[in-house]
Amino acid sequence: MPGLLHVEVVAMPDDEVPVDFICIGEDHLRHGRDVPDGEGHLTVVDKRWAYCSAGLEDQPHFWRETGGTRLADIRHADLDRYRKGVVDADTENPRRRA
């Protein structure tokens, strides 16, 4: 129907919901260290939660799977471990946008 706008409303998850993707872009990780934990950008990628510590929602992201990390357990100062592959995460999706 002309003139109608479809808006999708996504409820914010509680701290227990698993975040399946973390943005591992080098600039985003560096910027995210100065952003308080939990105040980054939360979005949906492939129908699963994804989190960027930098909160830069309109820039390209580099997603790495987390294996299901609780939002409450994400510490911005520790996110380099995802970039270095220390976490059981083997799927990288360069420039994947929500």
N, CA, C and O atoms as a printed pandas DataFrame, in Angstrom:
     atom_number atom_name residue_name chain_id  residue_number  x_coord  y_coord  z_coord
0              1         N          MET        A               1    0.837   -1.167    0.000
1              2        CA          MET        A               1    0.000    0.000    0.000
2              3         C          MET        A               1    0.892    1.244    0.000
3              4         O          MET        A               1    1.742    1.376    0.880
4              5         N          PRO        A               2    0.725    2.148   -0.949
5              6        CA          PRO        A               2    1.577    3.327   -1.051
6              7         C          PRO        A               2    1.461    4.207    0.197
7              8         O          PRO        A               2    0.394    4.330    0.797
8              9         N          GLY        A               3    2.583    4.808    0.564
9             10        CA          GLY        A               3    2.589    5.723    1.687
10            11         C          GLY        A               3    2.785    5.073    3.045
11            12         O          GLY        A               3    2.884    5.773    4.053
12            13         N          LEU        A               4    2.842    3.748    3.093
13            14        CA          LEU        A               4    3.049    3.076    4.372
14            15         C          LEU        A               4    4.529    2.760    4.551
15            16         O          LEU        A               4    5.231    2.432    3.594
16            17         N          LEU        A               5    4.975    2.863    5.759
17            18        CA          LEU        A               5    6.356    2.571    6.099
18            19         C          LEU        A               5    6.389    1.389    7.039
19            20         O          LEU        A               5    5.711    1.384    8.067
20            21         N          HIS        A               6    7.176    0.388    6.691
21            22        CA          HIS        A               6    7.329   -0.782    7.562
22            23         C          HIS        A               6    8.475   -0.521    8.523
23            24         O          HIS        A               6    9.602   -0.268    8.097
24            25         N          VAL        A               7    8.195   -0.581    9.811
25            26        CA          VAL        A               7    9.215   -0.385   10.836
26            27         C          VAL        A               7    9.285   -1.649   11.667
27            28         O          VAL        A               7    8.276   -2.128   12.185
28            29         N          GLU        A               8   10.497   -2.187   11.789
29            30        CA          GLU        A               8   10.690   -3.375   12.612
30            31         C          GLU        A               8   11.171   -2.950   13.988
31            32         O          GLU        A               8   12.181   -2.257   14.107
32            33         N          VAL        A               9   10.465   -3.354   15.016
33            34        CA          VAL        A               9   10.836   -3.028   16.385
34            35         C          VAL        A               9   11.554   -4.231   16.980
35            36         O          VAL        A               9   11.049   -5.354   16.953
36            37         N          VAL        A              10   12.735   -3.974   17.515
37            38        CA          VAL        A              10   13.519   -5.038   18.124
38            39         C          VAL        A              10   13.674   -4.709   19.598
39            40         O          VAL        A              10   14.196   -3.651   19.950
40            41         N          ALA        A              11   13.226   -5.606   20.456
41            42        CA          ALA        A              11   13.362   -5.396   21.895
42            43         C          ALA        A              11   14.821   -5.565   22.295
43            44         O          ALA        A              11   15.519   -6.434   21.772
44            45         N          MET        A              12   15.270   -4.746   23.207
45            46        CA          MET        A              12   16.626   -4.839   23.713
46            47         C          MET        A              12   16.727   -6.082   24.597
47            48         O          MET        A              12   15.876   -6.285   25.463
48            49         N          PRO        A              13   17.740   -6.908   24.399
49            50        CA          PRO        A              13   17.852   -8.122   25.211
50            51         C          PRO        A              13   18.310   -7.788   26.628
51            52         O          PRO        A              13   18.920   -6.744   26.860
52            53         N          ASP        A              14   18.017   -8.665   27.556
53            54        CA          ASP        A              14   18.561   -8.469   28.894
54            55         C          ASP        A              14   20.009   -8.966   28.903
55            56         O          ASP        A              14   20.504   -9.488   27.905
56            57         N          ASP        A              15   20.658   -8.800   30.015
57            58        CA          ASP        A              15   22.086   -9.135   30.100
58            59         C          ASP        A              15   22.383  -10.617   29.909
59            60         O          ASP        A              15   23.534  -10.989   29.681
60            61         N          GLU        A              16   21.367  -11.465   29.999
61            62        CA          GLU        A              16   21.566  -12.908   29.883
62            63         C          GLU        A              16   21.549  -13.403   28.432
63            64         O          GLU        A              16   21.998  -14.516   28.159
64            65         N          VAL        A              17   21.051  -12.610   27.522
65            66        CA          VAL        A              17   20.925  -13.030   26.124
66            67         C          VAL        A              17   22.318  -13.174   25.506
67            68         O          VAL        A              17   23.163  -12.295   25.680
68            69         N          PRO        A              18   22.565  -14.267   24.792
69            70        CA          PRO        A              18   23.886  -14.453   24.191
70            71         C          PRO        A              18   24.115  -13.544   22.983
71            72         O          PRO        A              18   23.263  -13.423   22.102
72            73         N          VAL        A              19   25.271  -12.919   22.969
73            74        CA          VAL        A              19   25.720  -12.123   21.832
74            75         C          VAL        A              19   26.569  -13.060   20.984
75            76         O          VAL        A              19   27.595  -13.563   21.443
76            77         N          ASP        A              20   26.143  -13.293   19.750
77            78        CA          ASP        A              20   26.807  -14.286   18.903
78            79         C          ASP        A              20   27.935  -13.731   18.049
79            80         O          ASP        A              20   28.770  -14.491   17.558
80            81         N          PHE        A              21   27.971  -12.411   17.866
81            82        CA          PHE        A              21   29.029  -11.798   17.060
82            83         C          PHE        A              21   29.594  -10.586   17.786
83            84         O          PHE        A              21   28.857   -9.827   18.416
84            85         N          ILE        A              22   30.907  -10.413   17.693
85            86        CA          ILE        A              22   31.612   -9.243   18.220
86            87         C          ILE        A              22   32.332   -8.598   17.045
87            88         O          ILE        A              22   32.935   -9.288   16.223
88            89         N          CYS        A              23   32.265   -7.265   16.968
89            90        CA          CYS        A              23   33.008   -6.547   15.933
90            91         C          CYS        A              23   34.484   -6.519   16.340
91            92         O          CYS        A              23   34.827   -6.082   17.438
92            93         N          ILE        A              24   35.346   -6.988   15.443
93            94        CA          ILE        A              24   36.776   -7.046   15.737
94            95         C          ILE        A              24   37.580   -6.084   14.871
95            96         O          ILE        A              24   38.798   -6.223   14.756
96            97         N          GLY        A              25   36.907   -5.109   14.260
97            98        CA          GLY        A              25   37.631   -4.102   13.485
98            99         C          GLY        A              25   38.645   -3.391   14.382
99           100         O          GLY        A              25   38.304   -2.963   15.484
100          101         N          GLU        A              26   39.868   -3.266   13.921
101          102        CA          GLU        A              26   40.939   -2.704   14.756
102          103         C          GLU        A              26   40.589   -1.307   15.271
103          104         O          GLU        A              26   40.767   -1.030   16.457
104          105         N          ASP        A              27   40.099   -0.428   14.403
105          106        CA          ASP        A              27   39.727    0.919   14.833
106          107         C          ASP        A              27   38.563    0.888   15.813
107          108         O          ASP        A              27   38.522    1.680   16.754
108          109         N          HIS        A              28   37.622   -0.018   15.601
109          110        CA          HIS        A              28   36.467   -0.131   16.490
110          111         C          HIS        A              28   36.893   -0.631   17.871
111          112         O          HIS        A              28   36.409   -0.129   18.886
112          113         N          LEU        A              29   37.788   -1.608   17.916
113          114        CA          LEU        A              29   38.276   -2.100   19.207
114          115         C          LEU        A              29   39.025   -0.999   19.957
115          116         O          LEU        A              29   38.858   -0.833   21.165
116          117         N          ARG        A              30   39.848   -0.254   19.230
117          118        CA          ARG        A              30   40.622    0.822   19.859
118          119         C          ARG        A              30   39.676    1.894   20.419
119          120         O          ARG        A              30   39.824    2.323   21.564
120          121         N          HIS        A              31   38.721    2.314   19.615
121          122        CA          HIS        A              31   37.744    3.324   20.052
122          123         C          HIS        A              31   36.869    2.779   21.187
123          124         O          HIS        A              31   36.529    3.513   22.115
124          125         N          GLY        A              32   36.512    1.515   21.115
125          126        CA          GLY        A              32   35.633    0.896   22.100
126          127         C          GLY        A              32   36.218    0.818   23.500
127          128         O          GLY        A              32   35.475    0.717   24.476
128          129         N          ARG        A              33   37.545    0.863   23.610
129          130        CA          ARG        A              33   38.166    0.835   24.944
130          131         C          ARG        A              33   37.758    2.048   25.785
131          132         O          ARG        A              33   37.763    1.987   27.014
132          133         N          ASP        A              34   37.403    3.154   25.112
133          134        CA          ASP        A              34   37.010    4.377   25.810
134          135         C          ASP        A              34   35.503    4.473   26.026
135          136         O          ASP        A              34   35.020    5.439   26.617
136          137         N          VAL        A              35   34.765    3.485   25.555
137          138        CA          VAL        A              35   33.311    3.451   25.722
138          139         C          VAL        A              35   32.999    2.531   26.901
139          140         O          VAL        A              35   33.545    1.430   26.980
140          141         N          PRO        A              36   32.133    2.962   27.814
141          142        CA          PRO        A              36   31.799    2.095   28.953
142          143         C          PRO        A              36   31.229    0.747   28.501
143          144         O          PRO        A              36   30.502    0.675   27.511
144          145         N          ASP        A              37   31.562   -0.304   29.225
145          146        CA          ASP        A              37   31.042   -1.643   28.918
146          147         C          ASP        A              37   29.520   -1.593   28.785
147          148         O          ASP        A              37   28.833   -0.961   29.587
148          149         N          GLY        A              38   29.010   -2.269   27.760
149          150        CA          GLY        A              38   27.571   -2.348   27.551
150          151         C          GLY        A              38   26.965   -1.171   26.819
151          152         O          GLY        A              38   25.769   -1.185   26.526
152          153         N          GLU        A              39   27.759   -0.145   26.511
153          154        CA          GLU        A              39   27.220    1.040   25.842
154          155         C          GLU        A              39   27.642    1.135   24.384
155          156         O          GLU        A              39   27.600    2.212   23.790
156          157         N          GLY        A              40   28.051    0.007   23.805
157          158        CA          GLY        A              40   28.387   -0.032   22.389
158          159         C          GLY        A              40   27.122   -0.156   21.552
159          160         O          GLY        A              40   26.028    0.169   22.013
160          161         N          HIS        A              41   27.278   -0.626   20.328
161          162        CA          HIS        A              41   26.154   -0.773   19.400
162          163         C          HIS        A              41   25.722   -2.235   19.335
163          164         O          HIS        A              41   26.498   -3.112   18.954
164          165         N          LEU        A              42   24.481   -2.477   19.709
165          166        CA          LEU        A              42   23.897   -3.816   19.655
166          167         C          LEU        A              42   22.984   -3.879   18.445
167          168         O          LEU        A              42   22.138   -3.004   18.254
168          169         N          THR        A              43   23.150   -4.912   17.624
169          170        CA          THR        A              43   22.366   -5.032   16.401
170          171         C          THR        A              43   22.080   -6.507   16.141
171          172         O          THR        A              43   22.448   -7.370   16.938
172          173         N          VAL        A              44   21.431   -6.783   15.040
173          174        CA          VAL        A              44   21.110   -8.157   14.659
174          175         C          VAL        A              44   21.810   -8.477   13.341
175          176         O          VAL        A              44   21.698   -7.731   12.369
176          177         N          VAL        A              45   22.532   -9.595   13.322
177          178        CA          VAL        A              45   23.205  -10.101   12.125
178          179         C          VAL        A              45   22.754  -11.541   11.945
179          180         O          VAL        A              45   22.911  -12.356   12.854
180          181         N          ASP        A              46   22.199  -11.863   10.792
181          182        CA          ASP        A              46   21.706  -13.219   10.538
182          183         C          ASP        A              46   20.771  -13.705   11.649
183          184         O          ASP        A              46   20.844  -14.858   12.072
184          185         N          LYS        A              47   19.899  -12.819   12.111
185          186        CA          LYS        A              47   18.895  -13.128   13.137
186          187         C          LYS        A              47   19.507  -13.461   14.499
187          188         O          LYS        A              47   18.866  -14.100   15.334
188          189         N          ARG        A              48   20.755  -13.023   14.719
189          190        CA          ARG        A              48   21.427  -13.238   16.005
190          191         C          ARG        A              48   22.023  -11.915   16.471
191          192         O          ARG        A              48   22.326  -11.044   15.656
192          193         N          TRP        A              49   22.191  -11.768   17.780
193          194        CA          TRP        A              49   22.712  -10.530   18.341
194          195         C          TRP        A              49   24.181  -10.353   18.018
195          196         O          TRP        A              49   24.960  -11.306   18.048
196          197         N          ALA        A              50   24.554   -9.100   17.703
197          198        CA          ALA        A              50   25.930   -8.718   17.405
198          199         C          ALA        A              50   26.229   -7.411   18.141
199          200         O          ALA        A              50   25.352   -6.562   18.297
200          201         N          TYR        A              51   27.473   -7.261   18.589
201          202        CA          TYR        A              51   27.830   -6.115   19.424
202          203         C          TYR        A              51   29.132   -5.488   18.952
203          204         O          TYR        A              51   30.120   -6.183   18.713
204          205         N          CYS        A              52   29.121   -4.161   18.820
205          206        CA          CYS        A              52   30.329   -3.398   18.496
206          207         C          CYS        A              52   30.626   -2.494   19.688
207          208         O          CYS        A              52   29.818   -1.630   20.030
208          209         N          SER        A              53   31.766   -2.687   20.314
209          210        CA          SER        A              53   32.118   -1.927   21.515
210          211         C          SER        A              53   32.247   -0.433   21.237
211          212         O          SER        A              53   32.040    0.382   22.135
212          213         N          ALA        A              54   32.586   -0.069   20.012
213          214        CA          ALA        A              54   32.790    1.337   19.673
214          215         C          ALA        A              54   31.480    2.107   19.544
215          216         O          ALA        A              54   31.466    3.331   19.672
216          217         N          GLY        A              55   30.390    1.408   19.293
217          218        CA          GLY        A              55   29.115    2.086   19.115
218          219         C          GLY        A              55   29.011    2.814   17.785
219          220         O          GLY        A              55   28.188    3.718   17.639
220          221         N          LEU        A              56   29.828    2.436   16.819
221          222        CA          LEU        A              56   29.840    3.100   15.506
222          223         C          LEU        A              56   28.920    2.352   14.559
223          224         O          LEU        A              56   29.369    1.553   13.736
224          225         N          GLU        A              57   27.639    2.618   14.683
225          226        CA          GLU        A              57   26.653    1.819   13.968
226          227         C          GLU        A              57   26.621    2.032   12.464
227          228         O          GLU        A              57   26.176    1.141   11.740
228          229         N          ASP        A              58   27.075    3.175   11.965
229          230        CA          ASP        A              58   26.980    3.404   10.526
230          231         C          ASP        A              58   28.328    3.276    9.814
231          232         O          ASP        A              58   28.534    3.864    8.753
232          233         N          GLN        A              59   29.229    2.517   10.396
233          234        CA          GLN        A              59   30.495    2.190    9.750
234          235         C          GLN        A              59   30.562    0.683    9.522
235          236         O          GLN        A              59   29.885   -0.076   10.216
236          237         N          PRO        A              60   31.372    0.239    8.555
237          238        CA          PRO        A              60   31.496   -1.204    8.314
238          239         C          PRO        A              60   32.039   -1.933    9.545
239          240         O          PRO        A              60   32.880   -1.409   10.277
240          241         N          HIS        A              61   31.544   -3.137    9.752
241          242        CA          HIS        A              61   31.969   -3.964   10.875
242          243         C          HIS        A              61   32.620   -5.242   10.372
243          244         O          HIS        A              61   32.325   -5.712    9.273
244          245         N          PHE        A              62   33.501   -5.795   11.177
245          246        CA          PHE        A              62   34.135   -7.080   10.913
246          247         C          PHE        A              62   33.708   -7.992   12.056
247          248         O          PHE        A              62   34.209   -7.877   13.175
248          249         N          TRP        A              63   32.779   -8.898   11.765
249          250        CA          TRP        A              63   32.175   -9.727   12.810
250          251         C          TRP        A              63   32.925  -11.036   12.997
251          252         O          TRP        A              63   33.351  -11.664   12.028
252          253         N          ARG        A              64   33.078  -11.433   14.230
253          254        CA          ARG        A              64   33.629  -12.737   14.567
254          255         C          ARG        A              64   32.656  -13.400   15.535
255          256         O          ARG        A              64   32.152  -12.756   16.455
256          257         N          GLU        A              65   32.396  -14.683   15.326
257          258        CA          GLU        A              65   31.483  -15.403   16.225
258          259         C          GLU        A              65   32.108  -15.539   17.610
259          260         O          GLU        A              65   33.318  -15.708   17.759
260          261         N          THR        A              66   31.245  -15.461   18.608
261          262        CA          THR        A              66   31.712  -15.538   19.999
262          263         C          THR        A              66   31.451  -16.896   20.629
263          264         O          THR        A              66   32.091  -17.253   21.618
264          265         N          GLY        A              67   30.531  -17.644   20.076
265          266        CA          GLY        A              67   30.121  -18.890   20.711
266          267         C          GLY        A              67   28.993  -18.670   21.711
267          268         O          GLY        A              67   28.570  -19.604   22.392
268          269         N          GLY        A              68   28.507  -17.429   21.797
269          270        CA          GLY        A              68   27.383  -17.122   22.681
270          271         C          GLY        A              68   27.815  -16.503   23.997
271          272         O          GLY        A              68   27.597  -17.092   25.056
272          273         N          THR        A              69   28.417  -15.340   23.949
273          274        CA          THR        A              69   28.851  -14.621   25.148
274          275         C          THR        A              69   27.704  -13.771   25.689
275          276         O          THR        A              69   27.044  -13.066   24.926
276          277         N          ARG        A              70   27.461  -13.833   26.998
277          278        CA          ARG        A              70   26.411  -13.000   27.583
278          279         C          ARG        A              70   26.795  -11.526   27.468
279          280         O          ARG        A              70   27.958  -11.167   27.654
280          281         N          LEU        A              71   25.822  -10.680   27.162
281          282        CA          LEU        A              71   26.064   -9.244   27.067
282          283         C          LEU        A              71   26.710   -8.718   28.347
283          284         O          LEU        A              71   27.615   -7.886   28.286
284          285         N          ALA        A              72   26.259   -9.188   29.484
285          286        CA          ALA        A              72   26.791   -8.736   30.778
286          287         C          ALA        A              72   28.258   -9.103   30.971
287          288         O          ALA        A              72   28.945   -8.484   31.784
288          289         N          ASP        A              73   28.752  -10.105   30.233
289          290        CA          ASP        A              73   30.133  -10.559   30.395
290          291         C          ASP        A              73   31.112   -9.886   29.437
291          292         O          ASP        A              73   32.317  -10.121   29.522
292          293         N          ILE        A              74   30.618   -9.065   28.540
293          294        CA          ILE        A              74   31.494   -8.410   27.561
294          295         C          ILE        A              74   32.210   -7.247   28.227
295          296         O          ILE        A              74   31.584   -6.322   28.746
296          297         N          ARG        A              75   33.542   -7.312   28.203
297          298        CA          ARG        A              75   34.384   -6.243   28.746
298          299         C          ARG        A              75   35.193   -5.665   27.590
299          300         O          ARG        A              75   35.975   -6.372   26.955
300          301         N          HIS        A              76   35.001   -4.397   27.328
301          302        CA          HIS        A              76   35.644   -3.757   26.184
302          303         C          HIS        A              76   37.169   -3.890   26.232
303          304         O          HIS        A              76   37.807   -4.057   25.192
304          305         N          ALA        A              77   37.743   -3.819   27.403
305          306        CA          ALA        A              77   39.203   -3.909   27.535
306          307         C          ALA        A              77   39.738   -5.278   27.137
307          308         O          ALA        A              77   40.928   -5.414   26.854
308          309         N          ASP        A              78   38.883   -6.294   27.109
309          310        CA          ASP        A              78   39.318   -7.664   26.812
310          311         C          ASP        A              78   38.986   -8.140   25.400
311          312         O          ASP        A              78   39.251   -9.295   25.069
312          313         N          LEU        A              79   38.419   -7.286   24.570
313          314        CA          LEU        A              79   37.926   -7.743   23.265
314          315         C          LEU        A              79   39.020   -8.059   22.251
315          316         O          LEU        A              79   38.741   -8.695   21.235
316          317         N          ASP        A              80   40.252   -7.634   22.500
317          318        CA          ASP        A              80   41.348   -7.992   21.589
318          319         C          ASP        A              80   41.510   -9.502   21.476
319          320         O          ASP        A              80   42.008   -9.995   20.464
320          321         N          ARG        A              81   41.097  -10.238   22.494
321          322        CA          ARG        A              81   41.230  -11.707   22.457
322          323         C          ARG        A              81   40.416  -12.303   21.316
323          324         O          ARG        A              81   40.789  -13.350   20.788
324          325         N          TYR        A              82   39.305  -11.663   20.916
325          326        CA          TYR        A              82   38.535  -12.157   19.775
326          327         C          TYR        A              82   39.308  -11.931   18.483
327          328         O          TYR        A              82   39.278  -12.775   17.587
328          329         N          ARG        A              83   39.991  -10.815   18.379
329          330        CA          ARG        A              83   40.782  -10.507   17.186
330          331         C          ARG        A              83   41.957  -11.466   17.051
331          332         O          ARG        A              83   42.314  -11.875   15.946
332          333         N          LYS        A              84   42.546  -11.816   18.170
333          334        CA          LYS        A              84   43.721  -12.689   18.168
334          335         C          LYS        A              84   43.364  -14.165   18.062
335          336         O          LYS        A              84   44.249  -15.011   17.942
336          337         N          GLY        A              85   42.056  -14.482   18.107
337          338        CA          GLY        A              85   41.636  -15.858   17.935
338          339         C          GLY        A              85   41.765  -16.716   19.173
339          340         O          GLY        A              85   41.738  -17.943   19.070
340          341         N          VAL        A              86   41.905  -16.111   20.343
341          342        CA          VAL        A              86   42.030  -16.873   21.582
342          343         C          VAL        A              86   40.704  -17.524   21.931
343          344         O          VAL        A              86   40.669  -18.569   22.581
344          345         N          VAL        A              87   39.622  -16.911   21.501
345          346        CA          VAL        A              87   38.290  -17.418   21.787
346          347         C          VAL        A              87   37.920  -18.462   20.744
347          348         O          VAL        A              87   38.405  -18.402   19.614
348          349         N          ASP        A              88   37.079  -19.409   21.101
349          350        CA          ASP        A              88   36.609  -20.423   20.157
350          351         C          ASP        A              88   35.670  -19.748   19.158
351          352         O          ASP        A              88   34.447  -19.855   19.258
352          353         N          ALA        A              89   36.264  -19.061   18.208
353          354        CA          ALA        A              89   35.494  -18.312   17.226
354          355         C          ALA        A              89   36.212  -18.408   15.894
355          356         O          ALA        A              89   37.341  -17.936   15.753
356          357         N          ASP        A              90   35.556  -19.020   14.912
357          358        CA          ASP        A              90   36.267  -19.237   13.659
358          359         C          ASP        A              90   35.565  -18.646   12.436
359          360         O          ASP        A              90   36.015  -18.877   11.313
360          361         N          THR        A              91   34.497  -17.907   12.611
361          362        CA          THR        A              91   33.804  -17.343   11.460
362          363         C          THR        A              91   33.976  -15.840   11.448
363          364         O          THR        A              91   33.500  -15.149   12.349
364          365         N          GLU        A              92   34.643  -15.337   10.447
365          366        CA          GLU        A              92   34.813  -13.916   10.255
366          367         C          GLU        A              92   34.030  -13.504    9.034
367          368         O          GLU        A              92   34.051  -14.193    8.013
368          369         N          ASN        A              93   33.340  -12.388    9.130
369          370        CA          ASN        A              93   32.534  -11.902    8.011
370          371         C          ASN        A              93   32.859  -10.443    7.757
371          372         O          ASN        A              93   32.159   -9.564    8.261
372          373         N          PRO        A              94   33.924  -10.157    6.973
373          374        CA          PRO        A              94   34.297   -8.769    6.726
374          375         C          PRO        A              94   33.150   -7.976    6.113
375          376         O          PRO        A              94   32.424   -8.454    5.241
376          377         N          ARG        A              95   33.019   -6.780    6.588
377          378        CA          ARG        A              95   32.063   -5.795    6.085
378          379         C          ARG        A              95   30.611   -6.260    6.158
379          380         O          ARG        A              95   29.773   -5.777    5.397
380          381         N          ARG        A              96   30.312   -7.153    7.027
381          382        CA          ARG        A              96   28.947   -7.632    7.176
382          383         C          ARG        A              96   28.132   -6.587    7.904
383          384         O          ARG        A              96   28.509   -6.157    8.994
384          385         N          ARG        A              97   27.044   -6.181    7.335
385          386        CA          ARG        A              97   26.228   -5.114    7.911
386          387         C          ARG        A              97   24.943   -5.698    8.460
387          388         O          ARG        A              97   24.421   -6.680    7.932
388          389         N          ALA        A              98   24.447   -5.107    9.496
389          390        CA          ALA        A              98   23.173   -5.542   10.078
390          391         C          ALA        A              98   22.023   -5.017    9.243
391          392         O          ALA        A              98   20.862   -5.271    9.562
